[in-house]
């Protein structure tokens, strides 16, 4: 067992955080599985429908850091509960939306909740475990993001296929309410960071800040590359000959494969950050390259998307743990900065990808995603201070 030395309360807390990231990511990317249905319902293009993802990401990109700083002295558990209520209301508004504008407004509310929850969840996990287990704890908690891809996105697509996309969002509302109750009972309380202040956080050293900024930049680049293409994965797979009736199954397969990437990251994140991130980036390059043009068809293309998603899932824990390990600022603010950067990448990816898809098609979209992924790999490789070749427990404990 990964955390066999932890108390039952700490394990329950990590499981509650795992469930929170599942709800968070499922809420955020559900429109990816519902894109075609929503575009038909509101009589808009698929590129336009991708703005449902952009509206959400916009709030997170610009709200994560200021909201996290402003709530620095709030009880962490209460803050988690407020965020989950926000998810429930957001999904309900989107479910009943009479127009695409109202749907985007509801999504923006969810983005505000996401700005806070995903900013504090990695730090919350770090508070629950010894420092030497921080990377593995974050990997476990962020396993909920992969489960969101495995069950959330394809599940939403399947519900939309057999019922409607609105039913899928009603179900998300119910799950958010249930998780709120679960968190209330099973998530241990932790104190807000010592010295928490509603003012700007302290920068602990220039060298630490430089490392931290490199990690943030790498994060933006990888999220941009992934979402440039993944936001439109449904029409991409249809173009490769996959029947529309099999889209939910295909997304389930790609999400399932991504769990292997997260599992692999968990084995390496506290030991070999550079090698692990490099491997995840290469998997993204391979998968994205294979879906270019008509090299593969139908289920072979699904396999290629699975490889790329596994690589992407593997990258996330290395970036999250790297931001906290840099110790440039508090763990909460570090998490907020990474959360903001991630969603800035999502915002860029969904918006730019929608424009490219509408004007130039996948012939340009796929090579663009490959080029940006390569840039992310090179940025990480040439900054070993941010992603060390080897990290042992003693170094991790004494790192400043």
C-alpha positions in Angstrom: 0.0 0.0 0.0 1.4 3.4 -1.0 0.6 5.1 2.4 0.8 2.1 4.8 2.6 4.2 7.4 -0.1 6.9 7.5 -2.9 7.1 10.0 -6.5 6.2 9.0 -7.5 9.8 9.3 -4.8 11.0 6.9 -5.7 8.2 4.4 -9.4 9.2 4.6 -8.4 12.8 4.0 -6.3 11.9 0.9 -9.3 9.9 -0.5 -11.6 12.9 0.1 -9.1 15.1 -1.8 -8.9 12.5 -4.6 -12.7 12.7 -4.9 -12.6 16.5 -5.0 -10.1 16.5 -7.9 -12.4 14.0 -9.7 -15.4 16.3 -9.4 -13.3 19.4 -10.3 -11.8 18.0 -13.5 -15.0 16.3 -14.6 -16.9 19.6 -14.2 -14.2 21.4 -16.1 -13.8 19.2 -19.1 -17.3 17.6 -19.3 -18.0 19.9 -22.4 -15.3 18.0 -24.2 -17.5 14.9 -24.2 -20.7 17.0 -24.8 -19.2 19.4 -27.4 -21.1 18.0 -30.4 -24.5 17.8 -28.5 -24.2 21.3 -27.2 -23.2 22.8 -30.5 -26.3 21.2 -32.1 -28.6 22.3 -29.2 -27.5 25.9 -29.5 -27.0 25.8 -33.2 -23.3 27.0 -33.0 -20.1 25.6 -34.4 -18.0 23.1 -32.5 -15.2 25.7 -32.3 -17.7 28.1 -30.7 -18.9 25.5 -28.3 -15.3 25.1 -27.1 -15.8 28.5 -25.4 -17.7 26.7 -22.6 -14.2 25.4 -21.7 -12.6 28.8 -22.2 -15.1 30.6 -19.9 -14.3 28.2 -17.1 -10.6 28.4 -17.6 -10.7 32.2 -17.8 -11.9 32.5 -14.3 -9.3 30.1 -13.0 -6.4 31.7 -14.9 -7.0 35.1 -13.5 -8.7 34.3 -10.2 -6.6 31.5 -8.6 -3.8 33.6 -7.1 -5.8 36.6 -5.8 -8.6 34.4 -4.4 -6.1 32.1 -2.7 -4.2 35.0 -1.2 -7.5 36.7 -0.1 -8.6 33.5 1.7 -5.2 32.7 3.2 -6.6 32.9 6.8 -9.8 31.0 6.2 -10.3 27.5 7.5 -9.1 25.2 4.8 -11.9 22.6 5.2 -14.6 25.3 5.2 -13.0 26.7 2.0 -13.2 23.2 0.4 -16.9 23.0 1.3 -17.6 26.4 -0.2 -15.9 25.4 -3.4 -17.9 22.2 -3.8 -21.2 24.1 -3.3 -20.0 26.4 -6.1 -19.5 23.3 -8.3 -23.0 22.1 -7.6 -24.6 25.6 -8.4 -22.4 25.9 -11.5 -23.5 22.6 -13.0 -27.2 23.3 -12.1 -27.1 26.6 -14.0 -25.4 25.0 -17.0 -28.0 22.2 -17.0 -31.0 24.6 -17.1 -29.4 27.2 -19.3 -31.8 28.6 -22.0 -28.9 30.0 -24.0 -25.2 29.4 -24.6 -24.4 32.7 -22.9 -26.2 31.6 -19.7 -24.4 28.3 -19.9 -21.0 30.1 -20.1 -22.0 32.3 -17.1 -22.7 29.1 -15.1 -19.4 27.7 -16.2 -17.6 30.9 -15.1 -19.0 30.4 -11.6 -17.6 26.9 -11.6 -14.3 28.4 -12.7 -14.2 30.6 -9.6 -14.8 27.5 -7.4 -12.1 25.7 -9.3 -9.7 28.6 -8.9 -9.8 28.0 -5.1 -10.2 24.3 -4.8 -7.4 23.2 -7.1 -5.1 25.8 -5.7 -5.3 24.5 -2.2 -5.7 20.7 -2.8 -2.0 19.9 -3.4 -1.0 22.0 -0.4 -3.7 20.3 1.7 -2.3 16.9 0.7 1.2 18.0 1.6 0.0 19.0 5.1 -1.5 15.5 5.7 1.8 13.5 5.0 5.5 13.6 6.0 7.6 15.8 3.6 9.3 12.8 2.0 5.9 11.6 0.8 4.7 14.9 -0.6 5.2 13.9 -4.3 3.4 10.6 -3.9 0.6 12.2 -2.0 0.1 14.8 -4.7 0.2 12.1 -7.4 -2.5 10.1 -5.5 -4.7 13.1 -5.0 -4.4 14.1 -8.7 -5.3 10.6 -9.6 -8.8 12.0 -9.4 -8.1 14.1 -12.5 -7.4 10.9 -14.4 -10.5 9.2 -13.0 -12.4 12.3 -14.2 -11.1 11.6 -17.7 -11.8 7.8 -17.3 -15.4 8.1 -16.0 -16.4 11.8 -16.1 -15.9 12.8 -19.7 -16.9 9.5 -21.4 -19.6 9.1 -18.8 -21.1 12.5 -19.7 -20.8 11.6 -23.4 -22.6 8.3 -22.8 -25.4 9.9 -20.8 -25.8 12.5 -23.5 -26.0 9.7 -26.1 -28.7 7.8 -24.3 -30.6 10.8 -22.7 -29.3 14.4 -23.1 -26.4 16.6 -22.3 -28.5 18.4 -19.7 -29.1 15.1 -17.9 -25.4 14.6 -17.7 -25.0 18.1 -16.0 -27.9 17.3 -13.6 -26.0 14.2 -12.6 -22.9 16.2 -12.0 -24.9 18.5 -9.7 -26.0 15.6 -7.6 -22.5 14.2 -7.4 -21.2 17.6 -6.2 -23.7 17.6 -3.4 -22.9 14.1 -2.3 -19.2 14.9 -2.3 -19.8 18.0 -0.2 -21.4 15.8 2.5 -18.5 13.3 2.2 -15.9 16.1 2.7 -17.8 17.5 5.7 -17.5 14.1 7.5 -14.2 12.6 6.3 -11.7 15.4 5.4 -9.5 16.2 8.5 -9.0 19.9 9.3 -5.7 21.5 8.7 -4.5 25.0 9.7 -4.1 27.7 7.2 -0.4 28.3 6.4 1.5 30.0 9.3 1.6 33.7 8.8 -1.2 33.5 6.2 -2.1 37.0 5.0 -4.5 38.6 2.7 -1.6 40.6 1.3 1.0 39.6 -1.3 3.0 36.5 -0.3 6.7 36.8 0.7 9.3 35.8 -1.9 11.8 33.7 0.0 14.8 34.0 -2.4 15.5 35.0 -5.9 17.0 31.7 -6.9 14.0 29.8 -5.5 11.7 32.2 -7.4 13.6 31.7 -10.6 13.2 27.9 -10.3 9.5 28.3 -9.4 8.9 30.5 -12.5 10.5 27.9 -14.7 8.1 25.3 -13.3 5.1 27.6 -13.9 6.2 28.3 -17.5 6.7 24.5 -18.2 3.2 23.9 -16.8 1.6 26.6 -19.1 3.3 25.2 -22.2 2.2 21.6 -21.6 -1.4 22.5 -20.7 -1.5 24.8 -23.8 -0.2 22.0 -26.1 -2.6 19.3 -24.6 -5.8 21.4 -24.7 -5.1 22.9 -28.1 -5.9 19.4 -29.4 -7.8 17.6 -26.7 -10.6 20.1 -26.4 -11.6 19.0 -29.9 -10.7 15.3 -29.5 -14.3 14.2 -30.4 -14.4 15.7 -33.9 -10.7 14.6 -34.3 -11.6 11.0 -33.7 -14.7 11.3 -36.0 -12.4 12.6 -38.7 -10.3 9.4 -38.3 -13.3 7.3 -39.0 -14.6 6.4 -35.5 -18.4 6.0 -35.4 -20.1 8.7 -33.4 -21.9 6.0 -31.3 -18.5 4.8 -30.1 -17.1 8.2 -28.9 -18.0 7.6 -25.2 -16.3 4.2 -25.3 -13.2 5.7 -27.0 -12.9 8.5 -24.4 -13.2 5.8 -21.7 -10.3 3.9 -23.2 -8.1 7.0 -23.5 -8.9 8.0 -19.9 -8.1 4.5 -18.7 -4.8 4.5 -20.4 -3.9 7.8 -18.8 -4.1 6.2 -15.4 -0.9 4.3 -16.3 0.9 7.5 -16.9 -0.2 8.8 -13.5 0.9 5.6 -11.8 4.3 5.7 -13.5 4.7 9.3 -12.3 4.0 8.2 -8.8 6.9 5.8 -8.9 9.3 8.5 -10.1 8.1 11.8 -8.8 10.1 11.7 -5.6 13.2 10.2 -7.2 13.8 11.2 -10.9 11.8 14.3 -11.8 13.8 15.1 -15.0 13.5 11.6 -16.5 9.8 11.3 -15.5 8.8 14.6 -17.0 10.9 13.9 -20.1 9.2 10.5 -20.6 5.7 12.1 -20.2 6.6 14.7 -22.8 7.8 12.2 -25.3 4.6 10.1 -24.9 2.6 13.3 -25.7 4.8 13.9 -28.8 4.3 10.4 -30.0 0.6 10.3 -29.6 0.0 13.7 -31.1 2.2 12.9 -34.0 0.4 9.7 -34.8 -3.0 11.4 -35.1 -1.7 13.9 -37.7 -3.3 13.4 -41.1 -4.5 9.9 -41.9 -1.7 7.8 -40.6 -4.1 5.9 -38.4 -7.8 5.2 -38.5 -10.6 4.6 -36.0 -9.4 2.6 -33.0 -5.7 2.9 -33.9 -6.2 6.7 -33.6 -7.9 6.1 -30.2 -4.8 4.2 -29.1 -2.6 7.1 -30.1 -4.8 9.5 -28.1 -4.4 7.2 -25.1 -0.6 7.3 -25.4 -0.6 11.1 -25.5 -3.1 11.4 -22.6 -0.9 9.0 -20.5 2.0 11.3 -21.1 0.0 14.3 -20.2 -1.3 12.7 -17.0 2.3 11.8 -16.0 3.5 15.4 -16.4 1.1 16.9 -13.8 2.6 15.5 -10.6 6.1 16.5 -11.6 5.0 20.1 -12.1 2.9 20.2 -8.9 5.6 18.7 -6.7 8.3 20.9 -8.4 6.4 24.1 -7.6 6.1 23.2 -3.9 9.7 21.8 -3.7 11.0 25.1 -5.0 9.9 26.8 -1.8 9.7 30.2 -3.4 6.5 31.0 -1.4 3.9 29.1 0.7 2.5 25.8 -0.5 -1.0 27.3 -1.0 0.2 30.2 -3.1 2.5 27.8 -5.1 -0.6 25.7 -5.8 -2.6 28.7 -6.8 0.1 29.8 -9.2 0.2 26.4 -10.8 -3.6 26.2 -10.9 -3.7 29.7 -12.6 -1.0 28.7 -15.1 -2.7 25.4 -15.9 -5.9 27.1 -16.7 -4.2 29.9 -18.6 -2.9 27.0 -20.8 -6.4 25.5 -21.0 -7.8 28.9 -21.9 -5.2 29.4 -24.7 -5.6 25.9 -25.9 -9.4 25.8 -26.2 -9.6 29.4 -27.6 -6.7 29.2 -30.1 -7.5 25.6 -30.9 -11.1 26.6 -31.7 -9.9 29.3 -34.0 -7.4 27.1 -35.8 -10.0 24.3 -36.2 -12.6 26.7 -37.6 -10.2 28.4 -40.1 -7.4 25.9 -40.9 -8.6 22.5 -39.6 -6.7 19.7 -38.0 -3.9 19.8 -40.7 -2.5 22.8 -38.8 -3.9 22.0 -35.3 -2.0 18.8 -34.9 1.5 20.1 -35.9 0.9 23.1 -33.7 0.3 20.9 -30.7 3.4 18.8 -31.4 5.6 22.0 -31.7 4.4 23.4 -28.5 4.9 20.1 -26.6 8.5 20.0 -27.9 9.0 23.5 -26.6 7.8 22.4 -23.2 10.2 19.4 -23.1 13.2 21.6 -24.1 12.4 24.2 -21.5 12.4 21.5 -18.8 15.6 19.8 -20.1 17.6 23.1 -20.1 16.5 23.9 -16.5 17.8 21.1 -14.3 17.3 23.2 -11.2 13.6 23.0 -11.6 13.5 19.3 -12.6 16.6 17.6 -11.0 17.9 14.4 -12.5 17.8 12.8 -9.0 16.1 13.7 -5.8 16.7 11.7 -2.7 14.9 12.1 0.6 17.7 13.9 2.3 18.0 16.5 -0.5 14.2 16.9 -0.5 14.2 17.5 3.3 17.0 20.1 3.2 16.1 21.8 -0.1 15.7 25.6 0.4 
